[in-house]
Amino acid sequence: MNVNLLDLKPQNAALEPELHEAFLRVLRSGHFILGPEVDRFERALAEFTGAKHALGVSSGTDAILVALMALGIGPGDEVLCPSFTFFATAGCVARVGGTPVFVDSCPVCFNLDLRDAARRITPRTKAILPVHLFGQAAEMDGVLALARQHGLRVIEDAAQALGATYRGKQAGTLGDFGTISFFPTKNLGALGDAGALLTNDTVLFERAKILRMHGMEPKYYHQVVGGNFRLDALQAALLSVKLPHFDGYTAGRRRNAALYTERLARLPGVVAQATDGGCIEAGADEVNAGRLVLPVAHPYNGHIWNQYTLRVIGTGRRDALRAHLTARGVGSEIYYPLPLHEQACFAPLGHKAEDFPWAHRLAGEVISLPIYPEIPSEQIEQVCAVIGEFLQA
Ligand SMILES: Cc1ncc(COP(=O)(O)O)c(C=O)c1O
């Protein structure tokens, strides 16, 4: 039987009557952009995360863009962000005229390496943009301490981490802004593009709200140059149906992650790393050569497993595993095959591959397995069996 990397149909099918009702409500209201449906979803999202304010926007990318604009980041400003992340994180910095200053990643939790971040601070550094990659929060105490020490703003790219916690606090609510994506592959997926900003700062919230609508306040009077970053009423209505089920989705992902870890750890050649909070040192050894390393959830983090990402150590081994999975009908994905410091569009920054050794290496080692909440456990068993075959070959 084929195993899909992701299948959105069962989750939506289970809610079809409510989604249908929400669609008809919006259709019959004649109000399609912002308005009461968006207000209602924003209130529910603020309550869910504990943020003082939530602002619905057109995508997770636009959430980052609006956050940077609201913080006044522009030409001449440097923003620290990981190289090993989705493009939008750094792309938005470049779009506002700033310079993304890349930071290497920790091979254990895949998040920003704070010691490397500290080394790259200059008088032009204005902000730090950690990403809570794959659903696990970055080291926010360290991020906030660094920000305080150097007077930096903090934007948390929580696109993949709605509902994740860091030492009991919700990811996305610890910095000046948190940015969320509701792209359909995310843990709370819309039926199209959608995103949100979280903030506890009322002044920043008001600024972001004005930027969302071309910097307009009052109507047709423009205080600043913003854009069209509005959220559709339909997406907000559909997301309002799904949000009350979110904890159930997270429980499903956690169950699936635990099953993978339990089954895969039994296989020869698999390393289940300690969850003692160790970061770089734990992964920096070379004893893992030729092995498959399981992902780690630090004990102080509530991981929401947007992805279950393995490292396959050894030249060509990851691609060989992927080919084996594909041949056996198992879906997988490489998030991400080329770190941002090596992307053609950032060539003018003049980086070499080895400037960010872990980001470069991770791009060649990682592979993500199917983990969506509704995947039958027999399919996870099947994926593990296929990986077992690979390891024994
Ligand atoms: C880390 C990260 N940042 C930003 C985004 C952008 O979100 P969106 O696709 O909603 O624009 C995504 C998702 O695609 C992401 O994974």
The ligand as an SDF file (V2000), in Angstrom:
LIG
                    3D

 16 16  0  0  0  0  0  0  0  0999 V2000
    9.5490   28.5890    8.4480 C   0  0  0  0  0  0  0  0  0  0  0  0
    8.5180   29.1920    7.5430 C   0  0  0  0  0  0  0  0  0  0  0  0
    8.4450   30.5370    7.4400 N   0  0  0  0  0  0  0  0  0  0  0  0
    7.5250   31.1250    6.6640 C   0  0  0  0  0  0  0  0  0  0  0  0
    6.6160   30.3910    5.9310 C   0  0  0  0  0  0  0  0  0  0  0  0
    5.6910   31.1070    5.0220 C   0  0  0  0  0  0  0  0  0  0  0  0
    4.3410   30.8290    5.2290 O   0  0  0  0  0  0  0  0  0  0  0  0
    3.2920   30.9350    4.0190 P   0  0  0  0  0  0  0  0  0  0  0  0
    3.5150   29.7710    3.1230 O   0  0  0  0  0  0  0  0  0  0  0  0
    1.9630   30.8790    4.7210 O   0  0  0  0  0  0  0  0  0  0  0  0
    3.5160   32.2300    3.3430 O   0  0  0  0  0  0  0  0  0  0  0  0
    6.6420   28.9930    6.0080 C   0  0  0  0  0  0  0  0  0  0  0  0
    5.6870   28.1290    5.3160 C   0  0  0  0  0  0  0  0  0  0  0  0
    5.5580   27.9100    4.1940 O   0  0  0  0  0  0  0  0  0  0  0  0
    7.6300   28.3790    6.8230 C   0  0  0  0  0  0  0  0  0  0  0  0
    7.7140   27.0550    6.9140 O   0  0  0  0  0  0  0  0  0  0  0  0
  1  2  1  0
  2  3  1  0
  2 15  2  0
  3  4  2  0
  4  5  1  0
  5  6  1  0
  5 12  2  0
  6  7  1  0
  7  8  1  0
  8  9  2  0
  8 10  1  0
  8 11  1  0
 12 13  1  0
 12 15  1  0
 13 14  2  0
 15 16  1  0
M  END
$$$$
